[in-house]
Amino acid sequence: MKRLLLCLALLAPNLAPALEDDSEKPVYIEANSAHYDEKTDTSTYTGKVILIQGSLRVEADKLVAYSPGGEVQKVIAYGKPVRFWRKPKPDEEIHGTAKKAEYYLDKELIVLIGDAVVWQDGNKYASDRIEYDQIKGLIRAGEPTSDTKRVKILLKPKKD
């Protein structure tokens, strides 16, 4: 499995970090309903939820935002499926789907869990768990401790 993760890292050199100013953009959330719990600093959004931060867009059925101290630090999205899109470069897009997505704003890390699939530049990565590190431009897939949960990768051939 370690070899597979190394291959993933080597075979995906075209992955690039998100647009530099994305993390400095405000988080915009739209939904059919919203509930804020002041004691836990959590907000729960349901019904056709859309989250936008810079070039990142997340669509989900339900989204829970954790905001200790009033600043959003982590968002967990649930859906059938959750969908995300991001532009690492102005002329490039990465997008993915999963049953659940965890977005850690301070680390610029998206973790897709359950039937996770990520597409970029014609390449496809599928696993039960996929991490997309936007700062380093890395995709990590699979679970090194499991022989039954396999990573599936489809790489398009380079054009001359």
Disulfide bonds with the S-S distance in Angstrom:
none
